[in-house]
Amino acid sequence: MDSHGGMTIFVQVAESRSFATAGRQLGISASAVSKGVARLEQKLGVRLFQRSTRSVSLTAEGALFLERCRRILAEIAAAEHELASTTATPQGRLRVSLPLVSGLMWPVLSAFASHYRQIELDLDFSDRLVDVVDEGFDAVVRTGELSDSRLMSKRLGISRFVCVGAPGYFEQHDRPQQPEDIARHACLLHRVPSTGLLEKWRLRRGDEDVDLRPAPSMTSNHLETLRHMAIQGHGIAYLPDFAVKAALDRGELVTVLDDWAGSSSTFWVLWPSNRQLLPRVRAFVDFMAEHLFPAGSLR
């Protein structure tokens, strides 16, 4: 019998002053109660009870031990209750690393914060390659290929790049009909923050693959800036669909080269495989998987 079980039997006997009554309350026989107390006394090296044919009473050592046992058992019960509450209601600090695509993340993060008010979000926006385990992140959201075997992962969705420009821009310049026509236009290029390299404009139509490296009229490592400049009519930009969806819906931008598909990028949420998946981490993983991309976007 473990110490917890022995203390439980001891406290029940001390409070009921009867082995038989304690047995009934614990759902075991009086003999099992007596043996449990005897083992505990042998382990401690002291007598806890004075026994007679009619009654059971505490010794001085037993009275001292009773108060300690009550406090210990109360602490164990409180800890179990707290753990059960934590399991039922995700709470606590959640440290997450996210890519620099705030326009995609903000609405979902806001909805998550509203839904899980007992979770304290600690958000780090960066496109650098973070060490999830060594830097103490609970989870990260990233795009691209996965290579760290220490991480568990779940796919969130796929974005695809599109070529866009403002209607006003195309009133002054012919729309490109073929990829090579891009060379005659002002091009707004994205500089990838993690590498410092300019993003290639990769296009595919059937079996045809084209990698364009247009001369830039402007470069930026910030997608929202490129979108804004495209809306203002400063040229054509090659941007992920989630970054321009609202502008396309409002008619501020239009797509070109629609029969050519841009490159795609897969979003993942990752978390350390060597840690127990806490309720707050599970809540974040499931919420992102459900809400980051609309239904059917996992194409």
Steps between C-alpha positions, in 0.01 A plus 500: 500500500638845412539786747192681370283191547642436846436857610143486367427186706669647809297824486174310448568276802602797714181689413263204536690334791410162353668264253164362390343842445806621312485190281135560411569864413800405283332198342750246634495240778585571863784251466647699208473818706681336794777370274537842336543670837747231615714547187499877549603464865777259401625743235500794744633302793236630744159396629226729369206348689426352838277199432253326728212263440254792520680806361787648301673817619795702375837492669688830543699419189179412317338833590803689366503291183126552447531876458782458249306239305191719481703787353675272251177335384333840468789623284479191278124548459549868415772414247279239334212747484724769353637261239150386405394864462804574286422205276141613459577870446816592303686771686845643569773662289531389138821602318465484122726599211316618187611607151494862387159471333302688761206564268436126487562439871330796670132401449559142617711607799233749604230233478718258697564759774127569527416130520774406750515794739696302761794451262771766506637536146872578460544558125832533317473601132810404303597321182832382644558129560425461871605207718164405644638277776805700612322837486205375702218550251181304558417509129607665174324569172720482190492433128709272281665163550529341845839371612513490883424146619451628857174665397145383449306677226156563358426650162292816510449577132657604173538848354574570135677799347321718245604792280297811582477868410258787539229560236634853459847368423363282221308792355841649421689177422404196298421192703768231466377206295810283537764476777760671281275808482578565867838639400326807350332590829591662830542212745470508878725228640500326836830455683477183712588605858661169597742496202518857370440366149239630257203269452494338159173517309432135429217423258365175359254415225460131429851367440651847456701645788636853501719671761496877457753736653357837399693821550356670808345842505474450875594233756375441855515225760145590609207346311249760617719781363520333158124451498443866589736618225327274248159641602640850449588410141879476526531170314439127499565290811534125550329433833333214690126477448414555867683836493294636211161327538327798666645746247385278214152474651481880528621546142816683611713238326450263206693187407691449177644191329206306642571192288839471671514365856740658746707298744335368815606504863378268775437634850573276799462525874778318688563416864765300693445124488680438830253700709154407621247681281350746747131592460588858399733374225242250376240778496730722291590223254136400447378861475762594240428188297129582494511876445824619335383405151138475385345156466626327190828693486705186569543436133 
